[in-house]
Amino acid sequence: MKLKFSLLFSLLFITVILKAQDSLTIRKIYDEALVNGKCYDNLHYLCKRIGQRLSGSANAQKAVDWGKKLMESYGFDRVFLQEVMVPHWVRGQKEQAAIVYGKTRVPVPICALGMSIATPNEGITANIIEVHSIKELDTLGEAKIKGKIVFFNRPFDPRFIETGAAYGAAGDQRRAGPSAAAKYGAVGTIVRSLTEIVDDYPHTGSLAYTELKIPAAAISTKGANLLSSLLKAGKQGSIKFYFKQSCQVLPDVLSYNVIGELKGFESSNRYITVGGHLDSWDLAEGASDDGTGVMQALEVLRILKSMGYRPKNTIRAVFFMNEENGDKGGQKYADLAAKNKEEHIAAIETDEGGFTPRGFGFAGLSAESLQKVKFNWKPLLEPYEADRLTAGGGGTDIEPLKSAISSVILIGFTPDSQRYFDLHHSAKDVFENVNKRELELGSAAMAALVYLIDQHGFQ
């Protein structure tokens, strides 16, 4: 009995010592991020010296070259590129659009949806019909849709607290709406921008054609409200819509994922990945989507290296290419991980903006393991207000890893979501809308989580 008590006391003492060590290390991580952080300056260069980085563009290649040199300048153990073929869609000339009734033409802001085809050179002018769901098309049928432009006008549902849920609930009209409308003979589609804010900035984003393709564009929320009000005022039959766009899909282009590593001294073939996507839409600088993410991922490695930390497992920062309109970089990363028989413990994605960190979502953990994570790690992250540890997480770029390596735990970094979709995929996604303090806190939160996973795993 005395021996058992002694063993229990020893284990308790060791646990207290380890937690104290973890607490001290996490404090050092935050100090390094907040006092000596490079994240904000690196983001400024990416946004202002390179700018938009649509897959296949010259700027995307500039970002790859710069990202590789930047990683090398930090002296990581290994920096390399992974070849990946990516789509090459170009917007062409600035889009034009107007609401037309009688002799009146009211210009409204639009932008072509990613991967859309062009209109004819003279544009399209047609009667317009407003719907709020794809299912509504089935009710209307070909008799009411053929020859018209379909206007999808389902707004964000403001009842969702997490705005990403509102985006998900409204997103099918952008992705699948154009081909669904084409099935009933529509000549074009106009989609309400996927944002809660009401302004004159249209928000682009990818569509997913089936075999049926018609031109598709997003209209600003102010423009959508005006168009809807005119239709509701009894002018349904007399309202026409005009739009013109010259976008096109060119042959695929060779591009790259950019990867930096700190080698593990115990298990060099076991990996913890933290990453975001290097590509961006072409309307702005891709600051919050996802310049903040890739710069935070890079900062995780820089922080740990600057502290002299020696990881047990290999830690990777990955700049994925082509998340926005093809997901080719994430798939290539997963394919090569499987081919090289890499063991991935965890993959963290940061692609929700560089706002104030709230916590992390975990996919692949059992309920029991998640409870252990909360019990052990929540007290360590709580002083930094990044302690919301929930079930469900991941991201577009790391999702393919789950199919390639079933044991990997996918983790989504969760910042405050309230402002992200004000900027997302629009001309407002610029460096000036990123807060330095919030950005640095996010990189520190991810570095702290990477440290905890590296030290303790999920067992």
N, C-alpha and C positions, 0 to 999 in steps of 0.2 A: 504493500500500500504506500509506504514511504517512497519507494523507488518510482512508482507510477506518478505520485504527486510531484516528484522532482523533475521527471520527464515533461510533465504538463507545464510546469513552471518555466522550464528551459525553452520549450516551444513558444510559450507566450512571450517570453523575454525576447527571443529571436524575432518574432513577428513584430513586436513594438519597435525594435531596432531597425528592421527592414522598412517599416512604414515611415519612420523618421528619416531614413536615408532617401526614400522616394520623395518625401515632402521637400527635403532640402534640394534635391536635384531639380524638381519641378520649379521651385522658386528661382533657381539659377537659370533655367530655361526661359522663364518669363523675364528675368532681368536682362538677359542677353537680347531677347527680342525687342524689348521696350527701350533699351538704352543704346544698343548697337545695331539695331535692325537694318537690313538692306532691302527689305521687301518693297517698300514704298518707292525708293529711288529706282529699283529695277523695273517696277511697273511703269514709272514715268518714262523710262527709256523705251520700253516695249510699245507704249501707247503713242508717244510723241515722235519718236525717231523711226518707228516702223509702221505703226497704225493698224488698220484693218488687215485681217489675215485669213481671208476666205480660202479654203482648200484649193490647191492648184494654182494659186496666184503667186506672183513674184514676191509679194510681201510675206506670204506664208513661208517661202524658202528663206527669205531674209531672217525671219524669226527663228527658223531651225538653225541656221548658221550662227546667229547671235546666241541662242540658247545653249548650244554646244560649247561655244567659247566661254560663256559665262560660267558654266559648270566646271570647265577645265581650270578657269582662273581661281576657283575655290579649292582646288587640289583634292577633289574627290578621288577615291581609289580607282574608279573606272568611270569613263564617260563614253557613250557609244550611241549610234543611230540604228534604228530598225527600219528597213525599207518597207514602204506600204504604198500601193496604188490607190489614188483617191479620185473622186469625181471632180470635174472642173466645170462648174456652172458660172456664167458671167451675167451680170445684170443688164449691161448695155446702157443706153441712154436713160436719163431720168424719166420716170413714168409720168403719164398725164391722165387726169380723170376729171369728169364733170357730171353733175346732176343736170339733166336737160328736161325742161318742161316749157312748151310753147317756144317763145323766142328767148327764154331765159336760160343761161348756162351758169351754173354755180361750181367753180373749181373746188375740188376736195383733195386732200392729201392721200395718196396710196403708195404702196411699194409692192413689187412683184414678190410672190412667195417663192422661197428657195426651191429650185428644180422645176419651176413652172416653165411652160413653153411661152413663146411670144404671141402677141396678137398679130393679125395681118398688119401690113405697113401703115394702113390708114386707120388702124384701131378698130374697135368694136363699138357700135351704138345699137342698143336694143332695149326693149321693155325689161323692167326689173321686177322680180318677185321676192318678197322677204320671207324667210323661214327661220326657225329657231332650233332645228335639229335635223339630223340626217333622216330620222324616221319620218319626219313631216313630208319629205319628198315622196315617200311611198303613198301617202294619203293623197297628195296632189296629183301625182301621175303625169304621164307624158302630155296629156291634153293641156295642162296648165303650165307646163315647164318648157316644152319644146320651143326653141328659138329665142328664149329669154336668158337674161343674166340672173343667176341665183345669188341672192344676198343673204348670207348666213349672219345672223345678228343675235347670237346667244351671248350675253355678257358674263363676266365673272360673277359667281355667286358670293356675295359679301359675307355670308354666314360662316364660311370657312375661316378659322383663325389662322391656319397655315396657308399662305397664299399659293403655295405650290399645289395644294389640293384643288383650289379653284382653277388654276391653270390646267391641271389634268382633266378636270370635269368639262372644261370648255374646249379642249384641244382637238377633239375628234373632227370638229367642223373644218379646221384648217388642214389637218392631215388627210382625212378621207373625203371631205366634202366635195372637192372638185370632181373626182371621178364618179362619186355617187350622183352628182347633178348631171354629169355628162351622160349617164345611163338613160336619163329621161329626155335627152336632146337639148340640154342647156348649151349655150354658146360661150359662156364664161362664168366665173364665180368671183364674188367679192366677199371677203370674210372680215368681220369685226376684229380689230386688233386684240390680241390676248393680253389684256392689262386691265387693272381696276381703275386706273387714273383716266380722267377725261381730258384729253388734250388734242393737239393737231399733229402728233407724231405717230405715223403708222409703224407697226411692229411686224417684221418679217418672221420667217421660220420655215422649216421644210414641210412640203406636202409629200404624200406617197401615192403616186399614180398607180392605178391598175392598168389594163390595156387601153382604157379610155382617157384621153388627155384633152383638156381645154384650158385656156389661159386663166390664171388665178392670181389675185392680188389681195393684200390686206388694206383696209381702209382705217383711218384714224378713228378713235372713239367719238370725237366731236363730229366728224363727217358721218359716221354711222348713225348717230343720234339725229342729225339733221335729215338724212335720207329717210330714216324710219318715220320721223314726224311728218314729212311730206307725204309718204305713202299712207299713213294713217289718216291724213286730212282729206282723204277721198280722191287722191290723185293717182291711185294705183294704175289705172289704165293709161293715163297721160304722161306719167313719169318714165323717162328713159335714162339710161346711164351710158356714158362714154368712157372707155379707157384704152390706153395704148401703152404697150411695153415691148421691149426688144431683146429680152433675155434669151439665152440659149445654153444648151449643154454641149460642151466640147469633149474631145477624147480624154480619157483618164490620164492623170499625171503622176509621175513618181514623186513621193514625198517621204517623210520620216517621222517616227516617234523619236524623241530625244530623252535619253536616260542617263542618270548619274547614280553612282552606288557608293555606299560605305560598306566595306566588306565585313561580314560577321567573323569573329575570331573563334567561335565554337561551331557554327553551322553555316558555312558560306553558301550552301545551296538551299537554304531556307530563307524565304524572302518576306519582307513587309514592304508593301508598295504604298506610296502616297502620291497622288497625281491629280491633274486637271487637264483641260484641253487647250492646246496652243492655237488652234484655228478660231476664227470668229466670223460673224457676219460682217458685211461690207458697208453698212450704213454709218458706222462710227469706228471707235478705236478698240472695241472688245475689251473694255476695262474690267467691268464686273463679270462679264461672260466671255471668256473666263480667264482674263489676264490676272485677276486677283488669285484665282485658283492655282495657276502654274507657278506664280511667284511665291505663294505660300508653300507649295510643295517643295520648291527649291530651298526656301528658307528653313524648312525642317532639317534638311541635311546640313545646311550651313551652320545653324545653331548648334547642332550636336557635335559637329566637327570642331567648331570654335571652342567648345567646352572641353575638348579632349576626350569626349565620350567614345568608348570602344564597344560597339554593339555586339551582342551575342550572335544575332542573325543579320544577314545582309539587308540593308535598308535602301530602298530605291526611291528616287524622285523621277516621275515620268511625266513628260509633256506629250500627251496623246494628240495625234493629228486626226482631223475630220470627224469630230463628234457632231458638228452641226448638221451636216447633210450627207451622212453615210455610215458613220460609226466604224470606219475601216481601221483606224488606229487601235481601238480597243480590241477588235477581233484579231488583228495581227499579233498584238501583245499576248493574248490568250493562246493563240495557236503556237507561238514560239515557246511559251512557257511549258505547254504540254509536250511539244517536240523535244525540248531540252530536259524534260523530266525534272523541272523545278518544283520544289515544294513551297507553296505559298501559304503562309500563316494567315495573313490579313491583307486586304487592299482597302485603302481609304480614298474616297473621291471628294474633292472640293469643287463644286460647280453650282453654288447657290449664292455667289457674291461674297464680297469681303466685308460683310457686316458684322455686328457684335456677335461673338460666338455664344451659343446656347448649350451645345452638347453634341452628341453623336447618336446615330441610329445604327443598330447592328442587325444584319441579316445572316442567318445560318447558325446562330447560337441557340441552344436549347433554353427553355424557360429557367431551368435550374442554373445553367451557366451564366445567363444574363443577371440573375439575382446575385450571383457571386461577384460579377463585375461591378454591379451597383454597390454591394456591401463594401468591397475592397477599394474601389476607385472613386466613388462619388465623394467621399470625405476629402480626397486629395485634390479633386477638381473644383470642389465647392467654393473655396476662397476666391477662385478666378471666374466664378459664375458660368462655368462651362460644364456643368455637372448633370445636364439632362440626358440620361442614358436610356434609350428606348429600343424597343423591338422594331425591326424594319429599317432598312438602310440600303446603301449601295449607290449606284450611278450608272449612267449609260456606258462609260468607258470601261468600268471594271466588271460589269455584268457578265460579259463573255467568259471571264475567268471561272465563274461558277460551273459552267458547262465543261470546261477543260480540267478543272481541279476542284472536285466536289467538296473537299474539306476546307476550302478557303472561307474565311469570314469576311463578308463585304460590309463596309462601314461608310456611311454618309456623314460628312461634316454638316452640322446644322447651325447656321447663323440665323439671326433675326431675319424674318422673311418679308417684313411689311413693305419695304421699299424696292425690293429686287425687280418686280415686274413693272414698276414705273419706268425702268431703264431697259429692260430685257429686249434684245433684238431690235432696238430702235436707235435713232441718231443721238439720243441722250446718253448712250453708254460710253462715256468719256472719263478720262482720268480725274477730272475735276469733281466728279460725283463719287469718288472713293475717299473715305476718311482714313487718315494715316493710323490713328490709334486703333480703330476697329480692325484694320488689316493686320497690324502687328499682334493684337490679341489673338486673332484667329490662327496665325502661324504658330504662336506659342502653345495654344490649346492642342493643335495637331502634333507638335513636337512632344508635348507631354504625353499624349495618348500613345504615340509611337514608342516612346521610352517605356511606358508601362507594359505594352504588349511584348516588347523585346525582352524585358526583364522577367515577366511572369507568364506570358502566354494566356490561354483561356481555360486552363485546367484547374 
